[in-house]
Amino acid sequence: MCHHSAAQDTKSAETNNMNKVWASCRCFYERHIYLKQINAHVEFSSEAKYVDFSNEEKFLQEYSEILENTDKQEILKEVKQEVERRKGRFLVIDENRKLISNQYNPLHKQLFENSPELKLGSFEPKKIFDGVFSSLVLDSASCDMILEELEHFKKSGMPHSKPNSMNKHGVILHEIGLDGVVNLIKTKIEHVAKDLFPELVGDSGLDSNKSFTVEYDASEDHFDKDLATHFDNAEVTLNISLTDDHEEGELYFIKDDKVLPVKHRKGHGILHSGRHLHGAMPVSNGRRTNLILWFRSSSVRNQECPMCGQEPVLEPVAFGSGDGFTM
C-alpha cells in the first residue's frame, strides 16, 4: 500500500499549478464595485449595494437615483480608481512582493519558510448550522506570532496592497511572503472541505487561494468597524480570528431572512461556502484582526464565475494565480 504524505500532495499540487495558465473573469474590471457612501444607509443584514462601470455617461445615467445628493465627481473618481486598481493589481502585488522579499527584515523568520513551524489543531469541524462549521486551527502562541509579524511589517513602512475592495486595513499574505502559512493550513482543510462541500471542491481541488488579513477597530476613526452583507470570490472560505481582546463584532450569516451571528474565538476558524451571504457586526470595543483564506477550485469556477454568475469571459494574467480561473 502506498502512503502519500500531506507534503508530497502539496509538492505534486505545486508542480501541477506551475503548468496552469491562470486567468481572471473580465466582469471583475467593470462589475461589483463597492462604494462606502452608497452603503451608509443600508441595513447591515441587507446585501451590500454595488455599482457597475463601463463608461462615465452610462454610469451617471444608470445610478442617477442613488447618486442624488452625493458628490458625483468624487464618486466617479473613486470608481475609476477602483477599476484601475483592479486592472493593475497583480503587477502591483508582484512588484511589492519582490521588494518585500529583498528588503524586509522579518521578526519571526520561521513564518516565511516553506513549512513554518506553527501549531495547528487537528481540524475537526463542528457544525454550527447548515453549511457553517467551526474548529480550532491555530494555537494562541501561533496567533500571537502572526500578529507580532503583521505589526512589525506595518512599522517597516513597506508598500503593500489593501486586502480587498471592501476592507481598508490588512495585508495580502502572498504579497508579504507568508505563502507557507497558507499552504500549511490548506493541507489540513482541503480533504475536509471536499467532504463538506463536494459541489464546490472540484477535480482540481483547492488549487489557488487569496488569503489576507482584515482589521477592525472600535476607537480609530479611519478603521473599518463592520462589514456589509456580501458573498466571497471563493468556493470555500476559512475565517480565523487572531485576537480575543475585542467586544462584539460577530460574524453573521443570512439564512431564510434570519441573521445568525457566530462568535469569534481566538485561533478558531469558521469554514463556510463563499456563496453564503455573510458580514461582520460592528466592533464596539477594542481591535479585531482576522485571517481570511479564500480557497478556490478552478474546475468549479471555470464553469461559472461566482461574481457574475455566468460562464466566465477569461483573460490570462501575467503574475500569480489571477482570480483562480484557468485557461
C-alpha positions as CSV (number, residue, x, y, z in Angstrom):
1,M,0.0,0.0,0.0
2,C,1.3,3.4,-0.9
3,H,1.1,6.2,1.7
4,H,1.2,9.8,0.5
5,S,2.2,12.5,3.0
6,A,0.5,15.9,3.0
7,A,3.9,17.4,2.0
8,Q,4.0,15.1,-1.1
9,D,0.5,16.0,-2.0
10,T,1.4,19.7,-1.7
11,K,4.5,19.2,-3.9
12,S,2.5,17.4,-6.6
13,A,-0.2,20.2,-6.5
14,E,2.5,22.9,-6.8
15,T,4.0,21.1,-9.9
16,N,0.5,20.9,-11.5
17,N,-0.1,24.5,-10.7
18,M,3.1,25.7,-12.4
19,N,1.7,24.3,-15.7
20,K,-1.6,26.1,-15.5
21,V,-2.4,29.4,-17.3
22,W,-4.2,31.4,-14.6
23,A,-6.8,33.9,-15.5
24,S,-9.5,36.4,-14.3
25,C,-13.0,36.9,-15.5
26,R,-13.4,40.2,-17.3
27,C,-16.5,41.0,-15.2
28,F,-14.2,42.0,-12.3
29,Y,-13.0,45.0,-14.2
30,E,-16.4,46.6,-14.6
31,R,-18.8,44.9,-12.2
32,H,-19.5,44.6,-8.5
33,I,-17.8,47.8,-7.3
34,Y,-18.4,48.5,-3.6
35,L,-18.9,52.2,-2.6
36,K,-19.0,53.0,1.1
37,Q,-21.0,56.2,0.5
38,I,-24.0,54.4,-1.0
39,N,-23.9,51.7,1.6
40,A,-24.0,54.0,4.6
41,H,-27.8,53.7,5.0
42,V,-28.1,50.0,4.0
43,E,-29.4,47.8,6.8
44,F,-26.5,45.6,7.9
45,S,-28.5,42.5,7.3
46,S,-29.3,43.5,3.7
47,E,-26.9,42.7,1.0
48,A,-24.4,45.5,0.2
49,K,-25.2,47.6,-2.9
50,Y,-22.6,47.6,-5.7
51,V,-22.2,49.5,-8.9
52,D,-21.1,48.5,-12.4
53,F,-18.9,50.8,-14.5
54,S,-18.2,50.5,-18.3
55,N,-18.3,54.2,-19.1
56,E,-18.9,57.6,-17.4
57,E,-22.1,58.6,-19.2
58,K,-23.8,55.2,-18.7
59,F,-22.7,55.2,-15.1
60,L,-24.2,58.6,-14.3
61,Q,-27.4,57.7,-16.1
62,E,-27.9,54.3,-14.6
63,Y,-27.2,55.3,-11.0
64,S,-28.7,58.8,-11.1
65,E,-31.1,57.9,-8.2
66,I,-28.6,56.6,-5.8
67,L,-26.1,59.4,-6.7
68,E,-28.6,62.1,-5.8
69,N,-27.4,64.3,-3.1
70,T,-23.8,63.0,-3.4
71,D,-20.6,64.4,-4.8
72,K,-20.9,62.8,-8.2
73,Q,-17.4,63.8,-9.3
74,E,-15.8,62.4,-6.1
75,I,-17.7,59.1,-6.5
76,L,-16.8,58.9,-10.2
77,K,-13.1,59.5,-9.4
78,E,-13.3,56.7,-6.7
79,V,-14.9,54.3,-9.1
80,K,-12.4,54.9,-11.8
81,Q,-9.5,54.5,-9.3
82,E,-11.0,51.2,-8.2
83,V,-11.3,49.9,-11.8
84,E,-7.6,50.9,-12.4
85,R,-6.6,49.2,-9.2
86,R,-8.3,46.0,-10.3
87,K,-6.6,46.1,-13.7
88,G,-3.2,46.6,-12.3
89,R,-3.4,44.7,-9.0
90,F,-1.4,41.6,-10.0
91,L,1.5,43.6,-11.3
92,V,1.5,45.8,-8.1
93,I,1.4,42.7,-5.9
94,D,4.2,41.1,-7.8
95,E,6.4,44.2,-7.6
96,N,5.7,44.7,-3.9
97,R,6.4,41.0,-3.3
98,K,9.8,41.3,-4.9
99,L,10.7,44.4,-2.9
100,I,9.5,43.0,0.4
101,S,11.4,39.7,-0.3
102,N,14.6,41.7,-0.9
103,Q,14.3,44.4,1.8
104,Y,12.0,43.3,4.6
105,N,13.7,42.0,7.7
106,P,11.2,39.7,9.4
107,L,10.7,39.5,13.2
108,H,9.8,35.7,13.0
109,K,11.8,34.3,10.1
110,Q,10.3,30.8,10.5
111,L,6.9,32.2,9.3
112,F,8.5,32.8,5.9
113,E,9.8,29.3,5.4
114,N,8.0,26.8,3.1
115,S,6.9,24.7,6.1
116,P,6.7,27.2,9.0
117,E,6.6,25.7,12.5
118,L,3.2,26.6,13.7
119,K,1.0,24.5,16.0
120,L,-2.1,23.6,14.1
121,G,-5.2,22.0,15.5
122,S,-6.3,18.7,14.1
123,F,-9.2,20.5,12.3
124,E,-12.3,18.6,13.3
125,P,-15.1,20.9,12.2
126,K,-18.2,21.1,14.4
127,K,-21.4,22.1,12.6
128,I,-22.8,25.4,13.9
129,F,-25.7,25.3,11.5
130,D,-26.3,24.2,7.9
131,G,-23.2,24.9,5.8
132,V,-21.2,26.7,8.6
133,F,-18.6,24.8,10.6
134,S,-16.0,25.7,13.3
135,S,-12.8,24.2,14.5
136,L,-9.6,25.1,16.3
137,V,-7.0,25.9,13.6
138,L,-4.1,27.8,15.3
139,D,-3.0,27.7,18.9
140,S,-2.8,31.0,20.8
141,A,1.0,31.3,20.5
142,S,0.8,30.9,16.7
143,C,-1.9,33.6,16.5
144,D,0.3,36.0,18.6
145,M,3.4,35.2,16.4
146,I,1.5,36.1,13.2
147,L,0.1,39.3,14.9
148,E,3.5,40.4,16.0
149,E,4.8,39.9,12.5
150,L,2.0,41.9,11.0
151,E,2.7,44.8,13.4
152,H,6.4,44.6,12.6
153,F,5.6,44.7,8.9
154,K,3.3,47.7,9.2
155,K,6.1,49.6,11.1
156,S,8.5,48.9,8.3
157,G,6.5,51.3,6.1
158,M,7.0,48.9,3.1
159,P,4.4,49.3,0.3
160,H,1.5,46.8,0.3
161,S,-2.0,46.4,-1.3
162,K,-5.2,46.7,0.7
163,P,-6.7,43.3,1.3
164,N,-9.8,43.6,-1.0
165,S,-12.3,46.2,-2.3
166,M,-14.4,46.3,0.9
167,N,-11.7,46.3,3.6
168,K,-9.2,49.2,4.0
169,H,-6.8,47.7,6.6
170,G,-4.9,44.4,6.4
171,V,-2.4,42.7,4.2
172,I,-2.3,40.1,1.4
173,L,-0.3,37.1,2.6
174,H,1.2,36.2,-0.8
175,E,2.4,39.8,-1.2
176,I,4.3,39.8,2.1
177,G,5.7,36.3,1.6
178,L,3.6,34.2,4.0
179,D,2.5,31.6,1.5
180,G,4.0,28.9,3.7
181,V,1.4,29.7,6.4
182,V,-1.4,29.4,3.9
183,N,-0.2,26.1,2.4
184,L,0.2,24.6,5.9
185,I,-3.4,25.4,6.7
186,K,-4.6,24.2,3.3
187,T,-3.1,20.7,3.8
188,K,-5.3,20.5,7.0
189,I,-8.5,21.6,5.5
190,E,-8.6,20.6,1.8
191,H,-9.9,17.0,2.3
192,V,-12.4,18.2,5.0
193,A,-13.7,20.9,2.7
194,K,-14.2,18.3,-0.1
195,D,-16.2,16.1,2.2
196,L,-18.3,19.1,3.5
197,F,-18.7,20.9,0.2
198,P,-18.3,18.3,-2.6
199,E,-20.1,20.6,-5.1
200,L,-17.6,23.4,-4.5
201,V,-14.3,21.5,-4.5
202,G,-13.9,20.0,-8.0
203,D,-11.4,17.6,-9.5
204,S,-8.8,20.4,-9.4
205,G,-9.0,20.5,-5.6
206,L,-8.5,23.9,-3.9
207,D,-5.8,24.8,-6.4
208,S,-5.4,28.5,-5.6
209,N,-6.3,31.0,-2.9
210,K,-6.5,34.6,-2.0
211,S,-5.5,34.9,1.7
212,F,-5.4,38.2,3.6
213,T,-5.9,39.8,7.0
214,V,-8.6,42.3,7.9
215,E,-8.6,44.7,10.9
216,Y,-11.5,46.4,12.7
217,D,-11.0,49.0,15.4
218,A,-13.7,50.5,17.5
219,S,-11.8,53.6,18.5
220,E,-9.8,54.6,15.4
221,D,-11.9,56.8,13.1
222,H,-10.2,55.7,9.9
223,F,-10.6,52.0,10.6
224,D,-13.4,49.7,9.5
225,K,-15.9,48.9,12.3
226,D,-18.1,46.4,10.4
227,L,-18.6,44.8,7.1
228,A,-21.7,44.9,5.0
229,T,-23.5,41.7,3.9
230,H,-21.7,40.1,0.9
231,F,-20.5,36.9,-0.6
232,D,-16.9,36.0,-1.3
233,N,-15.0,35.5,-4.5
234,A,-14.2,32.0,-3.3
235,E,-15.5,28.4,-3.4
236,V,-14.7,27.8,0.3
237,T,-13.8,30.4,2.9
238,L,-11.9,29.9,6.2
239,N,-12.1,32.8,8.6
240,I,-9.7,32.6,11.6
241,S,-9.8,35.1,14.5
242,L,-6.2,36.0,15.6
243,T,-7.4,38.1,18.5
244,D,-9.7,37.9,21.5
245,D,-9.4,41.5,23.0
246,H,-12.5,43.0,21.4
247,E,-16.2,43.2,22.2
248,E,-19.0,42.2,19.7
249,G,-18.0,42.3,16.0
250,E,-19.5,38.8,15.4
251,L,-19.5,37.2,12.0
252,Y,-23.1,36.7,10.9
253,F,-24.8,34.7,8.2
254,I,-28.1,35.2,6.4
255,K,-30.3,32.2,6.2
256,D,-34.0,32.3,5.3
257,D,-34.1,36.0,6.0
258,K,-32.7,35.4,9.5
259,V,-29.5,36.9,10.8
260,L,-27.4,34.2,12.5
261,P,-24.4,35.5,14.5
262,V,-21.3,33.4,15.2
263,K,-18.9,34.5,17.9
264,H,-15.2,34.7,17.1
265,R,-12.8,32.7,19.3
266,K,-9.1,33.2,19.0
267,G,-7.4,30.5,16.9
268,H,-10.7,29.1,15.8
269,G,-11.6,29.0,12.1
270,I,-15.1,29.3,10.7
271,L,-15.5,27.3,7.4
272,H,-18.3,28.1,5.0
273,S,-19.2,28.3,1.4
274,G,-18.0,31.5,-0.3
275,R,-21.5,31.8,-1.8
276,H,-23.2,32.0,1.7
277,L,-24.3,35.6,2.4
278,H,-22.5,36.9,5.5
279,G,-21.0,40.1,7.1
280,A,-19.4,41.4,10.3
281,M,-21.3,43.2,13.0
282,P,-19.8,46.4,14.5
283,V,-16.9,46.1,16.9
284,S,-17.9,48.1,20.0
285,N,-14.6,48.0,21.9
286,G,-11.0,47.0,21.1
287,R,-9.5,45.8,17.9
288,R,-10.2,42.6,15.9
289,T,-7.8,41.0,13.4
290,N,-8.8,38.0,11.3
291,L,-7.0,35.9,8.8
292,I,-9.3,35.1,5.8
293,L,-8.5,32.4,3.4
294,W,-10.5,32.4,0.1
295,F,-9.9,28.9,-1.3
296,R,-10.7,28.5,-5.0
297,S,-11.3,25.5,-7.2
298,S,-10.6,26.2,-10.9
299,S,-12.6,23.2,-12.2
300,V,-15.7,24.7,-10.5
301,R,-15.3,28.4,-11.2
302,N,-14.3,27.7,-14.8
303,Q,-17.9,26.6,-15.4
304,E,-19.5,29.6,-13.6
305,C,-17.9,32.8,-12.3
306,P,-19.1,33.3,-8.7
307,M,-19.1,37.1,-9.2
308,C,-21.2,37.5,-12.3
309,G,-23.0,34.1,-12.1
310,Q,-22.2,33.4,-15.8
311,E,-19.7,31.4,-17.8
312,P,-16.5,33.4,-17.3
313,V,-15.0,35.5,-20.0
314,L,-11.4,34.8,-19.3
315,E,-8.3,37.0,-19.6
316,P,-4.9,35.5,-18.8
317,V,-2.8,37.1,-16.0
318,A,0.9,37.6,-16.1
319,F,1.5,37.2,-12.4
320,G,0.3,34.9,-9.7
321,S,-2.9,32.8,-9.9
322,G,-5.3,35.5,-11.0
323,D,-8.8,35.0,-9.7
324,G,-8.4,31.2,-9.7
325,F,-9.6,30.6,-13.2
326,T,-7.5,28.6,-15.7
327,M,-7.4,28.6,-19.5
